[in-house]
Amino acid sequence: YPTCSLIGQMGSFFEQVMVVDDDPAIRANRLALLAEFQRVFNSIADLARL
């Protein structure tokens, strides 16, 4: 599954990127990206049930 390859990239993202940046525009873009990741993962499985 192509989406499974995102898991390693997500780990790298959190290790290298400060999501809650001081710059409001950067923070909003990063939070929007996380919301999109959540949407994609939720379309595959209900992670809340794990």
JOSUL-V569463 format. One record per backbone hydrogen bond with DSSP energy under -0.5 kcal/mol. NH is the residue of the N-H (numbers start at 0). CO is the residue of the C=O. Records with the same first field share a line. If there is no record, write none. Layout:
NH = CO, CO
//
This chain:
3 = 0
4 = 0, 1
5 = 2
6 = 3
8 = 4
9 = 5
10 = 6
11 = 7
12 = 8
13 = 9
14 = 10
15 = 11
16 = 12
18 = 16
20 = 18
23 = 21
26 = 22
27 = 23
28 = 24
29 = 25
30 = 26
31 = 27
32 = 28
33 = 29
34 = 30
35 = 31
36 = 32
37 = 33
38 = 34
39 = 35
40 = 36
41 = 37
42 = 38
43 = 39, 40
44 = 40
46 = 44
48 = 45
49 = 46
//
